[in-house]
Amino acid sequence: MITEGRFVLVLSCPDRPGIIRAVAGHLADAGCNVVDSQQFADPQTRRFFLRAEADPPPGLEVAALRGSFAGVAHHFGMSWSLHASAARPRLLIMVSRAGHCLNDLLYRWETGVLRADVVAVVSNHPDLGELAARHGVPFKHVPVPPGGKPAAERALLDLVEAEQVDLVVLARYMQVLSDDLCAELAGRAINIHHSFLPSFAGAKPYHQAYQRGVKLIGATAHYVTAELDEGPIIEQDVHRVDHAAQPEDLVAAGQDVECQVLARAVRWHVEHRVMVNGNRTVVFR
């Protein structure tokens, strides 16, 4: 449940004594009531991660709390952000021809499960324009002809800037993004991959899985980086199959898992539950 005025504080910093006391003390001194707090200290990277939700006293705005907390953050060398819980991040969804993940995300958005604003659907093919229109979402056809990727990516970045997009979701968008675009969207672009990583490379991955007699169909949602399908993993899941499953059965099972994994990853991101920890992520449930 979203409470009006509630905010979310997320932070990471080098681990050392006194962080929790300093954060909790500052919030208490400001009159805030902490209603949920989760933290994790990574023994390998020696970094500390924290996510806290709190209700401020009447009249205290998030902007004012940001200003007062800056001193604490500087003292501990924190990477941090403070968000109003009621704020709705702005999403741009990218697709190609497969519509299962897009349809699932739009349904979750329309029913209020995904608390965000879907500002546009972008595709390198026109196929899913009607699906976007049925949900009342603007559809942008941005073709990527041979040699046309730079122009297409410039158009995408122009749209991201114009619409003040917070997160780009690659919902089975089948174009490889350039290194420059990956760098521009670092930490704010999520991709869904059709198996655990590493995976069956190339075309028809489920048919390759069938030929190998796999017993698990999986999906992986991760942040986009210049290293193809090597970005920090946010969520994974599997569906068990057996010897009787045909390729079309694997496709159907895989699509179901992809929808669920991508939806969870996007929801956790917009709720500020995911923090990058080197090549991995910390995900507060």
Backbone bond lengths (Angstrom), bond angles and torsions (degrees), N, CA, C in turn:
res aa  C-N    CA-C-N  psi(-1)  N-CA   C-N-CA  omega(-1)  CA-C   N-CA-C  phi
1 M - - - 1.466 - - 1.521 110.04 -
2 I 1.323 117.05 133.81 1.459 122.21 178.80 1.519 109.00 -93.53
3 T 1.320 116.38 122.34 1.454 122.16 178.20 1.519 109.55 -99.24
4 E 1.317 116.93 130.87 1.461 121.93 -179.51 1.522 109.73 -58.33
5 G 1.326 115.96 128.89 1.455 121.14 179.07 1.513 113.90 93.90
6 R 1.338 118.87 -20.74 1.466 121.62 -179.21 1.528 110.10 -62.94
7 F 1.315 116.22 148.02 1.452 120.47 178.99 1.524 110.01 -130.73
8 V 1.330 115.18 163.23 1.458 122.97 177.91 1.520 108.13 -121.94
9 L 1.331 115.10 127.32 1.466 121.97 175.43 1.521 107.97 -109.72
10 V 1.338 116.94 126.96 1.461 121.51 174.62 1.515 108.38 -126.19
11 L 1.331 115.65 141.25 1.462 118.86 -176.93 1.511 110.53 -156.24
12 S 1.322 115.04 155.83 1.460 121.81 169.37 1.518 107.53 -143.65
13 C 1.334 115.56 151.02 1.455 120.95 -178.62 1.527 108.65 -166.15
14 P 1.328 117.60 168.13 1.469 118.68 172.88 1.521 110.05 -58.01
15 D 1.327 115.78 136.33 1.463 120.01 -176.82 1.526 110.74 -72.08
16 R 1.324 115.84 134.69 1.462 122.16 178.25 1.526 107.80 -163.75
17 P 1.309 117.72 161.36 1.469 119.46 179.06 1.529 112.21 -64.68
18 G 1.319 115.61 148.20 1.458 121.07 170.72 1.506 116.83 95.93
19 I 1.357 118.07 -2.30 1.468 119.27 -175.40 1.526 110.45 -67.51
20 I 1.322 116.67 -51.06 1.467 119.76 -177.59 1.524 110.63 -61.49
21 R 1.320 116.59 -42.16 1.465 119.29 179.67 1.525 110.95 -61.67
22 A 1.338 116.73 -41.95 1.464 119.85 -178.59 1.525 111.05 -66.21
23 V 1.335 116.40 -43.34 1.466 119.94 -178.72 1.529 110.46 -67.14
24 A 1.340 116.26 -49.57 1.461 119.70 -178.50 1.517 111.26 -64.26
25 G 1.329 116.26 -39.08 1.462 119.62 178.75 1.505 112.82 -64.13
26 H 1.320 116.73 -41.41 1.468 119.42 179.61 1.521 110.90 -65.18
27 L 1.328 116.76 -43.50 1.461 119.65 179.62 1.527 110.82 -64.50
28 A 1.336 116.66 -40.76 1.461 119.63 178.53 1.527 111.31 -64.91
29 D 1.322 116.81 -41.91 1.473 120.24 179.05 1.524 111.30 -62.74
30 A 1.350 115.91 -29.78 1.469 120.15 178.64 1.527 111.62 -81.97
31 G 1.332 117.36 -2.51 1.459 121.19 179.08 1.503 114.51 86.47
32 C 1.341 117.20 15.44 1.464 121.27 -177.55 1.528 110.66 -87.74
33 N 1.323 115.19 144.99 1.459 121.88 177.61 1.526 108.62 -107.09
34 V 1.338 116.97 110.72 1.459 121.54 -179.81 1.530 108.94 -75.47
35 V 1.339 116.66 121.01 1.467 120.97 -177.04 1.524 112.03 -104.43
36 D 1.320 117.78 -16.10 1.458 121.01 177.04 1.522 108.16 -157.50
37 S 1.335 116.70 137.28 1.458 121.05 178.25 1.511 109.54 -147.16
38 Q 1.321 116.21 130.73 1.454 122.28 176.25 1.523 108.25 -131.85
39 Q 1.328 116.05 141.55 1.449 119.29 -179.72 1.525 110.62 -144.29
40 F 1.323 115.50 158.40 1.455 121.79 -179.63 1.521 108.52 -150.40
41 A 1.335 116.17 130.54 1.456 122.32 174.54 1.523 108.00 -110.13
42 D 1.324 117.19 116.80 1.461 121.83 -177.30 1.527 109.16 -84.19
43 P 1.332 118.53 115.29 1.463 119.65 -178.37 1.521 113.80 -69.15
44 Q 1.360 117.50 -19.00 1.462 119.84 -179.37 1.525 111.69 -84.55
45 T 1.328 116.97 -49.03 1.466 119.73 -179.71 1.523 112.23 -88.44
46 R 1.336 116.46 -10.98 1.463 123.14 -179.06 1.531 110.72 56.32
47 R 1.325 114.78 39.01 1.456 120.64 174.79 1.523 109.15 -113.66
48 F 1.321 113.81 150.95 1.457 121.89 -178.51 1.521 108.70 -112.20
49 F 1.332 116.50 137.02 1.463 122.59 -178.28 1.525 108.67 -126.19
50 L 1.322 115.66 140.63 1.462 120.20 -179.58 1.514 110.38 -146.01
51 R 1.332 115.21 140.03 1.462 122.89 170.89 1.513 107.55 -130.36
52 A 1.331 117.06 126.87 1.462 121.00 -179.67 1.517 109.47 -134.31
53 E 1.332 115.96 139.77 1.457 122.67 171.12 1.519 107.89 -109.83
54 A 1.315 116.52 138.17 1.464 120.04 -177.94 1.518 110.61 -148.57
55 D 1.324 114.83 152.36 1.460 122.12 174.45 1.519 108.48 -101.16
56 P 1.339 117.85 123.74 1.459 120.39 179.62 1.525 111.11 -80.91
57 P 1.322 117.43 161.44 1.465 119.48 174.37 1.523 110.25 -70.77
58 P 1.322 119.31 161.45 1.471 121.28 178.35 1.524 111.01 -55.27
59 G 1.320 115.40 132.94 1.454 120.56 175.71 1.511 115.32 93.30
60 L 1.336 118.71 -13.69 1.464 120.30 179.89 1.525 109.28 -87.92
61 E 1.319 116.54 116.68 1.455 122.00 -179.51 1.525 110.20 -90.38
62 V 1.339 115.31 154.81 1.458 120.31 179.46 1.521 111.11 -59.66
63 A 1.332 117.63 -38.63 1.460 120.76 -179.38 1.528 111.26 -60.93
64 A 1.329 116.98 -40.69 1.460 120.27 179.34 1.526 110.57 -67.02
65 L 1.322 116.71 -38.66 1.464 120.11 178.82 1.524 110.66 -67.22
66 R 1.329 117.04 -36.37 1.465 119.78 175.47 1.534 110.03 -58.43
67 G 1.310 116.05 -45.11 1.456 119.75 -178.51 1.513 112.74 -63.11
68 S 1.324 117.29 -42.31 1.461 120.15 -177.82 1.520 112.37 -74.00
69 F 1.345 116.99 -28.25 1.467 119.83 -177.59 1.527 112.09 -80.63
70 A 1.317 117.50 -15.28 1.466 120.90 -175.29 1.525 111.96 -57.85
71 G 1.333 117.51 -34.89 1.459 120.17 179.90 1.519 112.25 -65.71
72 V 1.344 116.98 -41.78 1.465 120.97 176.69 1.523 110.03 -62.61
73 A 1.317 116.04 -45.13 1.459 120.90 -178.91 1.522 111.24 -60.95
74 H 1.320 116.96 -42.11 1.467 120.70 -179.44 1.529 110.56 -65.16
75 H 1.314 116.93 -40.96 1.462 121.31 -178.14 1.525 112.07 -60.19
76 F 1.328 117.10 -37.25 1.463 120.65 -177.47 1.533 112.98 -99.93
77 G 1.320 117.87 2.28 1.463 120.65 -179.52 1.512 112.95 64.89
78 M 1.336 116.21 43.98 1.456 121.06 -174.23 1.527 113.08 -83.60
79 S 1.331 115.04 143.91 1.460 121.80 158.59 1.529 104.70 -96.25
80 W 1.325 117.63 122.20 1.459 118.10 -170.22 1.521 110.81 -150.97
81 S 1.320 114.37 163.85 1.458 120.99 173.52 1.520 108.26 -154.49
82 L 1.323 114.88 154.62 1.460 122.31 -178.16 1.520 107.75 -130.68
83 H 1.328 117.35 126.98 1.455 121.67 -172.68 1.520 110.86 -130.27
84 A 1.315 116.49 141.09 1.458 120.52 169.85 1.521 108.36 -72.42
85 S 1.332 117.12 128.58 1.468 120.65 -177.86 1.520 112.08 -60.95
86 A 1.325 116.52 -31.82 1.466 120.26 -177.21 1.529 112.53 -76.56
87 A 1.339 117.38 -14.18 1.464 119.92 -179.48 1.527 109.85 -66.04
88 R 1.304 116.98 142.50 1.464 122.03 -177.97 1.532 109.36 -111.79
89 P 1.337 117.54 108.62 1.467 120.12 177.66 1.529 111.12 -58.08
90 R 1.314 115.67 150.86 1.456 122.19 -176.39 1.531 108.94 -100.21
91 L 1.349 115.51 122.64 1.453 122.56 -174.21 1.520 111.27 -109.43
92 L 1.320 115.09 141.44 1.458 122.82 169.50 1.523 106.74 -120.93
93 I 1.330 116.73 124.62 1.461 121.56 -177.06 1.524 109.20 -105.40
94 M 1.344 116.00 130.47 1.467 121.63 179.05 1.523 109.66 -111.44
95 V 1.325 115.84 134.97 1.469 121.84 -177.48 1.526 109.19 -139.76
96 S 1.332 114.67 169.05 1.462 120.61 170.67 1.527 108.36 -117.71
97 R 1.318 117.92 -97.72 1.479 118.81 -179.49 1.525 112.86 -112.83
98 A 1.320 118.15 -27.93 1.464 120.76 -179.65 1.522 109.61 -77.63
99 G 1.345 115.75 128.28 1.462 119.27 -172.84 1.510 116.13 -108.37
100 H 1.349 118.73 2.68 1.463 119.01 -172.86 1.526 112.98 -64.50
101 C 1.329 117.77 -43.96 1.466 119.88 -179.92 1.528 111.08 -69.07
102 L 1.331 116.89 -39.80 1.461 120.40 177.61 1.515 110.41 -60.94
103 N 1.323 117.29 -48.58 1.464 121.08 -178.83 1.523 111.06 -59.76
104 D 1.331 117.02 -40.95 1.461 121.15 -179.61 1.530 111.02 -65.85
105 L 1.326 117.27 -44.90 1.463 120.06 -179.84 1.523 111.72 -64.76
106 L 1.324 116.88 -41.46 1.465 119.60 -179.64 1.531 110.87 -66.17
107 Y 1.325 117.65 -36.69 1.464 120.35 176.60 1.528 110.60 -64.39
108 R 1.320 116.97 -45.46 1.471 120.50 179.56 1.525 110.49 -63.63
109 W 1.328 116.19 -36.14 1.473 120.14 178.45 1.531 110.12 -67.45
110 E 1.330 117.16 -46.73 1.458 120.30 -178.14 1.525 112.49 -63.87
111 T 1.317 117.32 -33.97 1.465 120.58 -177.53 1.521 112.59 -87.33
112 G 1.335 117.72 -1.40 1.454 120.83 176.23 1.505 115.25 86.93
113 V 1.325 118.20 0.05 1.468 120.41 177.47 1.519 110.02 -68.42
114 L 1.319 117.23 -38.98 1.460 122.75 176.70 1.525 108.01 -98.30
115 R 1.334 115.72 104.51 1.467 120.92 -176.19 1.523 109.99 -84.70
116 A 1.311 114.44 83.80 1.457 122.18 179.94 1.522 107.59 -157.24
117 D 1.311 116.04 172.76 1.456 121.45 174.77 1.522 108.49 -114.36
118 V 1.330 117.01 117.55 1.462 121.26 176.06 1.522 107.34 -84.64
119 V 1.330 116.35 109.62 1.473 119.98 -172.28 1.520 112.11 -90.22
120 A 1.344 117.90 -22.07 1.470 119.57 -179.46 1.516 109.95 -170.43
121 V 1.331 114.14 156.27 1.460 122.37 168.80 1.527 106.64 -115.20
122 V 1.321 116.38 129.26 1.463 121.95 -179.54 1.523 108.26 -117.33
123 S 1.330 116.61 136.40 1.459 120.04 -179.98 1.515 110.85 -144.49
124 N 1.332 115.19 149.22 1.461 119.84 173.29 1.518 111.94 -85.12
125 H 1.345 117.13 0.53 1.461 122.98 174.60 1.528 108.64 -132.82
126 P 1.333 117.78 154.48 1.473 120.05 -178.41 1.521 114.21 -84.53
127 D 1.332 118.47 -1.86 1.466 122.27 -167.37 1.524 114.52 -57.31
128 L 1.328 118.63 -38.10 1.460 121.94 -171.52 1.528 113.22 -97.58
129 G 1.321 116.69 13.22 1.457 119.99 179.02 1.515 112.67 -61.64
130 E 1.328 116.87 -39.34 1.469 120.37 -179.20 1.530 110.78 -67.18
131 L 1.329 117.30 -38.32 1.459 120.55 178.15 1.527 110.53 -62.55
132 A 1.315 117.35 -45.10 1.463 120.30 178.10 1.526 110.53 -62.49
133 A 1.320 116.80 -41.16 1.465 120.56 -178.87 1.518 111.59 -63.15
134 R 1.337 117.84 -37.37 1.465 120.64 178.89 1.530 111.71 -62.46
135 H 1.303 116.21 -26.21 1.467 120.29 177.93 1.533 112.33 -95.93
136 G 1.326 116.19 1.84 1.456 119.79 177.83 1.512 114.20 73.81
137 V 1.323 117.39 27.89 1.464 121.71 -178.18 1.529 109.05 -109.28
138 P 1.335 118.82 131.47 1.465 120.59 177.23 1.528 111.82 -57.56
139 F 1.317 116.11 138.25 1.465 122.32 -179.29 1.521 108.50 -115.70
140 K 1.330 116.61 128.95 1.460 122.06 179.64 1.521 109.20 -117.81
141 H 1.319 115.96 116.81 1.458 120.37 176.03 1.521 108.22 -89.52
142 V 1.333 115.66 112.51 1.470 121.62 179.70 1.521 107.13 -120.03
143 P 1.341 118.19 89.49 1.468 120.66 -177.69 1.529 111.08 -65.60
144 V 1.337 114.38 153.85 1.463 120.09 177.56 1.533 107.86 -125.57
145 P 1.331 117.53 78.15 1.466 120.05 179.55 1.531 109.75 -72.62
146 P 1.321 117.44 165.34 1.473 119.61 176.54 1.529 110.99 -51.71
147 G 1.305 115.47 125.63 1.460 120.47 -178.89 1.514 114.19 82.57
148 G 1.342 117.03 -2.56 1.462 119.62 -175.23 1.507 114.92 -100.38
149 K 1.328 118.18 8.09 1.469 119.78 -176.90 1.524 112.55 -62.78
150 P 1.354 120.97 -43.65 1.474 119.35 179.66 1.523 112.91 -56.45
151 A 1.326 117.53 -43.73 1.463 120.40 179.88 1.522 111.09 -66.77
152 A 1.328 116.79 -40.35 1.463 120.22 179.16 1.525 110.74 -63.80
153 E 1.315 117.15 -40.77 1.465 119.92 -179.21 1.527 111.16 -71.32
154 R 1.313 117.99 -33.47 1.474 119.98 174.49 1.530 110.02 -63.50
155 A 1.340 116.30 -42.01 1.471 119.95 177.74 1.517 110.94 -62.53
156 L 1.322 116.55 -39.21 1.464 120.33 178.39 1.526 110.61 -64.04
157 L 1.319 117.44 -47.43 1.463 120.06 -179.36 1.523 111.61 -64.23
158 D 1.321 117.01 -36.01 1.471 120.00 176.11 1.526 109.76 -61.36
159 L 1.324 117.28 -40.59 1.464 121.04 179.50 1.528 110.57 -68.97
160 V 1.312 117.39 -41.10 1.475 121.23 177.62 1.515 110.52 -58.45
161 E 1.336 115.75 -43.13 1.469 119.56 179.98 1.522 111.49 -70.98
162 A 1.321 117.07 -45.06 1.463 120.52 -177.22 1.522 111.72 -63.65
163 E 1.331 117.29 -36.66 1.461 121.52 -177.50 1.522 112.51 -93.89
164 Q 1.335 116.89 2.59 1.474 121.82 179.87 1.529 110.54 51.64
165 V 1.318 114.83 52.05 1.463 121.80 -175.62 1.525 110.10 -72.99
166 D 1.331 116.14 133.17 1.460 122.33 177.25 1.519 112.65 -92.43
167 L 1.337 116.81 -31.92 1.462 120.61 -177.01 1.522 110.13 -145.13
168 V 1.343 115.41 131.83 1.460 122.58 173.53 1.526 107.65 -102.33
169 V 1.337 116.60 126.15 1.462 121.69 -178.14 1.524 108.65 -111.43
170 L 1.321 116.46 117.26 1.455 121.55 176.74 1.524 107.72 -89.32
171 A 1.329 115.42 93.03 1.468 122.33 -175.13 1.521 109.29 -94.28
172 R 1.329 116.02 68.44 1.465 125.11 -173.61 1.524 110.77 69.97
173 Y 1.335 114.70 47.95 1.465 121.63 170.89 1.518 106.93 -87.20
174 M 1.328 117.21 117.60 1.455 121.92 -166.71 1.522 113.26 -98.38
175 Q 1.312 117.14 34.22 1.454 122.10 172.41 1.525 108.82 -116.50
176 V 1.314 116.93 137.96 1.461 121.37 176.36 1.526 108.83 -78.97
177 L 1.326 116.96 125.93 1.456 121.03 179.77 1.528 110.17 -78.28
178 S 1.333 115.45 145.39 1.458 119.96 179.33 1.526 110.63 -68.04
179 D 1.332 116.21 161.15 1.462 120.78 177.56 1.524 111.02 -58.83
180 D 1.324 116.93 -39.94 1.466 120.47 -179.06 1.530 110.96 -64.40
181 L 1.332 116.92 -42.36 1.462 119.38 179.88 1.530 110.49 -68.25
182 C 1.327 117.24 -39.04 1.466 120.00 176.68 1.525 110.77 -59.53
183 A 1.329 116.24 -41.74 1.465 119.86 179.03 1.520 111.02 -66.30
184 E 1.328 116.74 -38.81 1.464 120.85 179.82 1.524 111.30 -65.04
185 L 1.324 117.08 -33.55 1.464 121.62 -176.56 1.527 112.72 -102.16
186 A 1.308 118.02 15.87 1.464 121.85 -175.56 1.530 111.14 -55.17
187 G 1.330 115.52 127.32 1.453 121.19 178.86 1.506 114.92 79.21
188 R 1.314 118.26 -1.09 1.460 120.93 179.40 1.526 112.81 -137.51
189 A 1.333 115.22 32.44 1.467 121.61 173.16 1.523 108.03 -142.43
190 I 1.334 115.92 126.68 1.469 122.46 -178.29 1.522 108.91 -117.75
191 N 1.327 115.82 135.67 1.455 121.74 178.33 1.530 109.89 -117.48
192 I 1.330 116.28 148.81 1.465 120.92 172.80 1.529 107.78 -107.50
193 H 1.323 115.96 129.32 1.464 120.97 179.23 1.515 108.94 -110.99
194 H 1.327 116.12 143.83 1.452 121.26 -169.61 1.530 114.08 -82.39
195 S 1.303 118.83 23.92 1.465 120.77 172.74 1.516 108.10 -171.51
196 F 1.320 115.36 178.65 1.447 118.45 167.21 1.525 108.22 -64.06
197 L 1.306 116.17 153.95 1.461 120.76 177.01 1.529 108.99 -104.86
198 P 1.357 118.22 136.43 1.462 128.01 -1.67 1.531 111.09 -69.53
199 S 1.321 115.62 165.43 1.457 119.56 -168.46 1.517 111.20 -135.23
200 F 1.325 114.85 -176.65 1.451 120.62 171.50 1.528 108.51 -74.40
201 A 1.305 116.20 116.89 1.462 120.28 -175.75 1.526 110.79 -81.29
202 G 1.340 115.27 157.56 1.448 120.80 173.34 1.517 113.58 86.71
203 A 1.314 115.17 -161.83 1.468 121.82 -173.41 1.525 111.35 -79.70
204 K 1.335 115.66 157.72 1.456 124.42 175.11 1.532 112.67 51.42
205 P 1.326 117.08 59.44 1.471 119.27 -177.51 1.526 113.25 -61.26
206 Y 1.354 116.95 -35.20 1.463 118.21 -178.99 1.530 111.38 -71.48
207 H 1.305 117.39 -29.99 1.458 119.59 175.71 1.528 110.70 -70.69
208 Q 1.336 116.68 -36.23 1.456 119.80 173.90 1.527 110.53 -64.16
209 A 1.321 115.52 -40.54 1.461 119.72 178.48 1.524 110.39 -62.82
210 Y 1.331 116.06 -38.68 1.465 120.54 178.35 1.529 110.50 -62.33
211 Q 1.329 116.57 -44.53 1.452 120.38 -179.48 1.526 111.63 -64.13
212 R 1.314 116.65 -29.24 1.466 121.01 179.43 1.528 112.29 -87.23
213 G 1.348 117.69 -6.11 1.456 120.30 177.33 1.513 114.12 68.30
214 V 1.325 117.00 37.72 1.458 119.86 -177.43 1.525 110.85 -64.45
215 K 1.309 115.33 154.47 1.466 121.91 178.98 1.518 112.48 -112.20
216 L 1.316 117.28 -6.00 1.460 121.95 177.37 1.515 109.55 -132.17
217 I 1.335 116.42 132.75 1.456 122.75 171.63 1.521 106.45 -106.29
218 G 1.313 117.14 127.93 1.456 119.87 -175.76 1.509 113.22 -128.79
219 A 1.322 115.38 172.62 1.464 122.52 175.41 1.518 108.18 -148.00
220 T 1.328 115.77 151.26 1.459 122.58 -177.17 1.520 109.55 -134.62
221 A 1.323 116.91 128.12 1.466 121.54 172.30 1.519 107.86 -106.33
222 H 1.325 116.11 132.42 1.461 120.07 -175.84 1.523 110.24 -147.97
223 Y 1.319 115.49 160.66 1.455 119.86 173.43 1.528 109.57 -72.89
224 V 1.315 115.52 146.41 1.457 121.64 -177.95 1.526 109.76 -81.42
225 T 1.332 115.49 131.30 1.463 121.77 173.65 1.527 108.35 -134.03
226 A 1.328 115.93 173.20 1.460 120.44 179.40 1.522 111.51 -67.34
227 E 1.331 117.63 -24.50 1.463 120.96 175.89 1.522 107.65 -81.62
228 L 1.294 117.65 109.82 1.462 123.21 -170.33 1.525 111.04 -55.85
229 D 1.333 115.75 123.42 1.463 123.82 176.99 1.530 112.70 57.99
230 E 1.328 117.37 27.20 1.462 121.42 179.47 1.524 111.81 -117.01
231 G 1.325 118.74 8.51 1.456 121.80 -177.20 1.518 112.03 -70.08
232 P 1.330 117.12 162.28 1.462 121.17 -179.51 1.533 111.70 -55.06
233 I 1.325 115.49 128.44 1.468 122.08 -175.84 1.524 110.19 -80.13
234 I 1.335 115.81 132.74 1.461 121.86 178.96 1.523 111.03 -99.27
235 E 1.336 116.54 -43.76 1.471 119.85 -175.54 1.520 109.81 -154.71
236 Q 1.347 115.91 148.46 1.457 123.24 174.84 1.525 108.96 -142.57
237 D 1.336 115.70 155.17 1.456 120.02 174.38 1.523 108.05 -158.88
238 V 1.355 115.06 167.93 1.457 120.24 -177.08 1.524 110.38 -138.22
239 H 1.331 114.76 162.20 1.463 122.77 171.55 1.526 106.70 -132.78
240 R 1.336 116.73 128.29 1.464 120.51 -177.75 1.530 110.56 -80.25
241 V 1.345 115.71 136.82 1.464 122.39 175.83 1.526 108.29 -128.69
242 D 1.327 115.94 170.19 1.469 118.75 179.69 1.519 110.41 -132.73
243 H 1.332 115.73 -171.55 1.467 121.61 -173.89 1.517 113.27 -63.61
244 A 1.341 117.58 -20.87 1.468 120.10 -177.48 1.519 113.05 -82.11
245 A 1.315 117.38 -12.44 1.468 120.67 -176.51 1.523 110.60 -70.92
246 Q 1.318 115.90 129.64 1.455 122.84 176.65 1.536 109.58 -92.92
247 P 1.341 117.91 166.91 1.464 119.32 -178.65 1.522 113.69 -52.55
248 E 1.354 116.74 -40.63 1.466 118.56 -179.61 1.530 111.41 -66.95
249 D 1.341 116.90 -29.19 1.465 120.23 175.67 1.531 110.21 -68.60
250 L 1.321 116.50 -39.93 1.462 120.43 178.32 1.526 111.08 -65.50
251 V 1.341 115.70 -38.99 1.467 119.31 177.63 1.524 110.29 -60.52
252 A 1.338 116.82 -48.06 1.468 120.85 -178.19 1.522 110.78 -62.54
253 A 1.337 116.58 -45.32 1.462 119.72 179.37 1.516 110.86 -63.83
254 G 1.332 115.99 -41.34 1.464 119.64 179.91 1.515 112.79 -64.34
255 Q 1.313 116.64 -39.85 1.458 119.60 179.36 1.523 111.72 -64.20
256 D 1.337 116.16 -38.89 1.468 119.54 177.21 1.524 110.72 -61.31
257 V 1.325 116.43 -45.63 1.467 120.11 -179.04 1.522 110.71 -65.86
258 E 1.329 116.99 -40.90 1.463 120.33 178.31 1.524 111.10 -57.26
259 C 1.334 116.72 -45.79 1.467 120.76 -179.54 1.521 110.97 -59.14
260 Q 1.322 116.68 -47.02 1.457 120.61 -176.66 1.523 111.64 -66.34
261 V 1.317 116.69 -44.51 1.467 120.98 -177.39 1.525 110.49 -66.30
262 L 1.333 117.32 -45.07 1.456 119.94 -179.83 1.516 110.87 -64.84
263 A 1.329 117.51 -42.78 1.466 120.61 -179.20 1.524 111.23 -60.98
264 R 1.338 116.94 -42.14 1.461 119.26 178.98 1.526 110.83 -64.75
265 A 1.326 116.46 -44.06 1.464 119.59 -178.78 1.526 111.58 -62.22
266 V 1.335 116.58 -43.81 1.472 119.90 -179.93 1.531 110.00 -65.69
267 R 1.326 116.67 -43.87 1.464 119.15 -179.86 1.517 111.27 -61.67
268 W 1.314 117.27 -45.79 1.467 119.69 -179.93 1.521 111.30 -62.93
269 H 1.334 116.94 -37.03 1.466 119.24 178.52 1.516 111.36 -64.64
270 V 1.331 117.62 -47.66 1.466 119.78 -176.54 1.525 111.65 -70.42
271 E 1.335 117.06 -20.06 1.459 120.68 175.29 1.524 112.18 -91.62
272 H 1.331 116.12 8.04 1.471 122.71 175.80 1.526 111.25 60.12
273 R 1.336 115.40 46.00 1.457 121.09 179.55 1.523 112.62 -106.45
274 V 1.327 117.78 -5.58 1.458 121.59 -174.92 1.523 109.86 -111.94
275 M 1.331 116.11 129.03 1.457 120.93 177.59 1.526 108.48 -130.21
276 V 1.323 116.33 131.68 1.458 121.09 -179.58 1.521 109.43 -75.47
277 N 1.336 114.92 133.05 1.461 122.34 -179.78 1.518 107.65 -128.70
278 G 1.342 116.32 81.58 1.461 120.54 -174.40 1.511 110.33 66.97
279 N 1.325 117.39 -122.70 1.467 121.96 177.67 1.522 112.37 -89.35
280 R 1.326 117.60 4.64 1.455 122.14 -178.15 1.539 108.65 -121.82
281 T 1.320 114.75 -178.44 1.458 119.36 176.03 1.520 109.57 -131.79
282 V 1.326 115.19 153.79 1.456 123.43 166.85 1.517 106.03 -105.12
283 V 1.344 117.15 124.92 1.458 121.53 -178.32 1.519 108.12 -121.27
284 F 1.327 115.98 111.11 1.466 121.20 178.31 1.522 108.72 -87.06
285 R 1.326 116.48 123.74 1.465 121.08 -177.49 1.524 111.09 -84.98
